[in-house]
Every structure is written in structure tokens, then in C-alpha cells.
């Protein structure tokens, strides 16, 4: 039997509960930055109202925190699925990056 070094044991009765405990860590981490980050399965959505340049800096910091957390957990970010969705006027010209790749705007 192989040794599990990180992550969650799949195809077991405790797998889903173990995953929830595992992923809850990122939710608590993001709460420290004052962002709304609902989780569903292995997806994380980050909501942040940006009204001043400092908010853009905070969003980039949150993206960096997610990238670091996933790397520490030996997980990966599907950068092709990452997007910035802007509602209303955007006060700040900014590009956002995750895992060193520029995110596209919807």
C-alpha cells in the first residue's frame, strides 16, 4: 500500500468529510483578508468590492495566498478557468495574476 503524503484519500467513506476539513483551511485563511470566498467541491470563488486602488492590491494578495496554499497542499490551480468578472464601473486599471499567469477579464 502506498503512503499518502498529502491530500485526501479517495473512494472511501471518510473521503468527502476529510476533503471538507482539508478545504475549510483555505476558507478560514481568506476570511483574514475580509473577502467572501464561497467553496463548492474543489472550486473557490472570491468576491471583493473594489472602490479604490488599495482594494486591487488586496485582491492580488488574496490570489497570491490561494496560489501559495495550493502549492503547499501539492494541488494545482486551473489557470485557464480563472477569470475576473467586473460589475459596474471599475475604478482602477489593474491586471491580476495567479500562479504567475495573467487572469483574463470577462
C-alpha positions as CSV (number, residue, x, y, z in Angstrom):
1,X,0.0,0.0,0.0
2,X,1.3,3.5,-0.9
3,X,1.7,6.1,1.7
4,X,-0.5,9.2,1.4
5,X,1.8,12.3,1.8
6,X,-0.9,14.9,1.3
7,X,-4.4,15.5,0.2
8,X,-7.5,13.3,0.8
9,X,-8.0,9.5,0.5
10,X,-10.3,8.9,-2.5
11,X,-13.1,6.3,-2.8
12,X,-13.5,5.9,0.9
13,X,-16.4,6.6,3.2
14,X,-14.3,9.3,5.0
15,X,-13.0,10.9,1.8
16,X,-15.8,13.5,1.4
17,X,-15.6,14.6,5.1
18,X,-11.8,14.6,5.0
19,X,-11.9,16.8,1.9
20,X,-14.3,19.3,3.7
21,X,-12.0,19.5,6.6
22,X,-9.0,19.9,4.3
23,X,-10.6,22.7,2.1
24,X,-12.0,24.5,5.1
25,X,-8.5,25.7,5.9
26,X,-8.4,27.9,2.8
27,X,-11.8,29.5,3.7
28,X,-10.5,30.4,7.1
29,X,-7.3,31.8,5.6
30,X,-9.3,34.0,3.2
31,X,-11.6,35.3,5.9
32,X,-8.5,37.0,7.4
33,X,-8.4,39.2,4.3
34,X,-12.0,40.2,4.5
35,X,-13.1,38.6,1.3
36,X,-16.1,36.5,0.6
37,X,-15.0,33.1,-0.8
38,X,-17.7,30.5,-1.1
39,X,-16.5,27.0,-1.7
40,X,-18.2,24.3,-3.8
41,X,-16.4,21.0,-4.3
42,X,-13.0,22.0,-5.4
43,X,-13.9,25.5,-6.7
44,X,-13.2,28.7,-4.9
45,X,-14.9,32.0,-5.9
46,X,-13.6,35.2,-4.5
47,X,-15.8,38.3,-4.2
48,X,-14.4,41.7,-3.4
49,X,-15.8,45.1,-3.9
50,X,-13.1,47.3,-5.5
51,X,-13.6,51.0,-5.0
52,X,-10.0,52.3,-4.5
53,X,-6.5,51.2,-5.7
54,X,-5.8,49.5,-2.3
55,X,-8.7,47.1,-2.9
56,X,-6.9,45.9,-6.1
57,X,-3.8,45.3,-4.1
58,X,-5.8,43.3,-1.6
59,X,-7.3,41.2,-4.3
60,X,-3.9,40.4,-5.7
61,X,-2.7,39.5,-2.2
62,X,-5.7,37.1,-1.9
63,X,-4.8,35.5,-5.3
64,X,-1.2,35.1,-4.1
65,X,-2.4,33.5,-0.8
66,X,-4.6,31.0,-2.8
67,X,-1.6,30.1,-5.1
68,X,0.7,29.6,-2.1
69,X,-1.9,27.5,-0.2
70,X,-2.5,25.3,-3.3
71,X,1.3,24.8,-3.8
72,X,1.7,24.0,-0.1
73,X,-1.0,21.4,-0.3
74,X,0.5,19.9,-3.5
75,X,-2.5,21.0,-5.5
76,X,-2.7,23.0,-8.7
77,X,-4.7,26.0,-9.9
78,X,-6.5,25.6,-13.2
79,X,-5.5,29.0,-14.5
80,X,-7.5,28.5,-17.7
81,X,-10.6,28.5,-15.5
82,X,-9.6,31.7,-13.6
83,X,-11.3,34.9,-14.6
84,X,-12.0,38.4,-13.3
85,X,-15.6,39.4,-13.6
86,X,-16.3,43.2,-13.2
87,X,-19.7,44.5,-12.4
88,X,-20.2,48.3,-12.7
89,X,-17.5,50.9,-13.2
90,X,-14.0,49.8,-12.4
91,X,-12.1,52.5,-10.6
92,X,-8.6,51.1,-11.1
93,X,-6.6,49.9,-14.1
94,X,-5.1,46.7,-12.8
95,X,-4.1,43.3,-14.1
96,X,-4.4,40.3,-11.8
97,X,-2.2,37.2,-11.7
98,X,-2.4,33.8,-10.3
99,X,0.4,31.3,-10.4
100,X,2.4,33.9,-12.3
101,X,-0.1,34.0,-15.2
102,X,-2.3,37.0,-16.1
103,X,-6.0,36.3,-15.5
104,X,-8.5,37.2,-18.2
105,X,-11.3,39.7,-17.8
106,X,-14.9,38.6,-18.6
